[in-house]
């Protein structure tokens, strides 16, 4: 695809070369991590400096805490402040093109598609403060309803969409907390 893009669409040559370089970096990082795991397995059996030194992977880790609460239909959502939409290189058909991609710390790489579904148009369709049910209903004009829930759940679990607390709710919560009250009951 890289060569095809360079030859057939020279205006996208830079995108194709950048795509190839990023894919190579990712392959190297994956290989390094896999090799370190193999060395760690051996180091567990043979306690020697040779194995211990090689068992350490020195790449950036993408550790994030996935959301554990279930996504409720009535929860009001918004795009996380850590999420952004930026230009990225992606495969479209048999060419590499520049397109909009979703970036977030929970993602290993920017995401353009999830199971062949373009993410950015769906995200742009969301309005901050809409309920999960409202978002899914809007998306269902493009996709089957169950697939919409799966996509929103995927975004939720990665904390790309997060709960939105309205200003009135914040004031009510903070005054209740200041008074030692939480959820209408006294907190010790």
N, C-alpha and C positions, 0 to 999 in steps of 0.2 A: 504494500500500500504506500509505503514511503516513496519508493522509486516511481511507482505509478503516478503519485501526486506530483512529484518533481518534474516528470516528463510531460504529463498531460495538463497540469495546471501550475505552471511555473510561478504564478503569483502567490501560490500557497507553499512554495518551497521552504520558506523559513518555518512555517508551521509544521511541515512534515519532518524537517530536521530536528526541531525542538521536541516533537512528539517522540521521535526515535531515541533521542538522548535521554528523555525522562523515562522511557520504557527500559532502557539499558541500566540506568541508575537504580530503578526499582528491582530489576532482576538481580543486580549485584547485591543490593541490600537483603533481598530474600535469600540469596545463596549464602551470604555471610551469616545470617541468623540461623539458617538450617545447619550450617557447618558448626557453629557455636553450640547448638543443641546436641549434635553428635559428639563433640568433644566433651560436653558436660556429662553425657551418659557414660562415657569412658572414664572421666574423672571421678565419677561416683564409685566406680569399681577399682580404680587404680589411683591412689592418692599420690600424685606426683606433680611437680611444678609444670612440666611440659603440658599435661592435660588441663590443669586448672587455668593456666594463662590463656590457652586457646578457647576455653569454654566461655569466655566473656565476649559478648557482642557489643560493640561500641557504636551502634547506630542510634538515631533518635527513636525513642519508643512513642507509641501513640496510645498511651494509657488514658482511658476515660472511664468514668463510672456510668454505666448504662442506667437509664431510668428504670426503676423497679415497680413504680405504681402503674396500675392499669390505666389505659386511656379511656376516660369516661366520655360519653357523647355530649354531655352538658358542660364540659370544661372549656373555658375560653382560652384560645391559643394565639400565639404570635411567633414570629421567626426569632430565634435566639439572636442576641446582640453579637455573638461570636460567629454567626453565619454571615456569609457574603456571597454575592454573585459576581463572578469575574470571568474575563476571557480565558479560555483554555483550548487546547487542541484535542480534537476528538475524531473518531472514525465515523464517516457518514458514507454508507455504501462502500465503494472501493477507493475512496479518497480521504485525505486528512484535511480537516478544515478548522478554522477558529470558530468557537461557539461559546455560549454562556454556560458556566458550570457553577455548581454549588460547592463552596468551601466551608469547612467546619473542622475544628480540632478533633472531632470524633471520627473523621473520615481519613483513611490512609492516603487517598488521593482525591482531587476534585471529582465530583460526580456530575456527569451529564445525563446519563440514563440509568434507570433501575429496571432491569428486565425489559429492555427496549422501550421504556416509557420515559419521555423527556421530563426531567424533574423541574427545571426552571419555569416553564410555562405554568405548571400547577402551583408552584410556590408564589409566583407573581399574582396568581388569581386569589390568593388568600388575603383577607383583611384582618389586621390586628384586632383581637378581641372577639372574633367569631368563635362560635362553639365548634367543637370537633364535628358534630352532626351537620352543621351548616357548611363547613368546608367540604365534607364528603359529598353532601348533596350537590354542591356546585361542581365538583369534579366529576360527578356521575353523568354529566352531560357528555363527557369525553370517554369515560371508562366504566366498566361494570362496577356496581356498588361494592361488592366484596373486595375487588382489587383496590378501590379507593381507600377502604379501611386498612388494607394491608400496607399501602404506601404511607398513609398518615401514621400508622403504628411504627413503621420503620423510621420515620423522621422523629417520632416521639421517643422511641427507645434510645436514639442517639443524641437526644436533647437538642435537636436542630429546631424543633418546635417546642415551645415551653409554655407553661401556664402564664396567663396575663392577669394580673391583679389590678382591678380598677381603682382609681384614686379614692373613691368612697369606701371601698373595702379596706384599703390600707389605713385610712383614718379610723375606721371602726375597730380594726384589729389592734392598732397601736394604742387607742384609748382603753380598750378592754385589757390589754396587756399591762398598761401603765397602772390600772386600777387593781391589778392582781386577778383579773377575770379573763378567762379564755373559754370560748365556746359557751358563754352565758353562765359559767360556773366559776366559783372561786378557786384559784390555783394557789396551793401552799408553797 
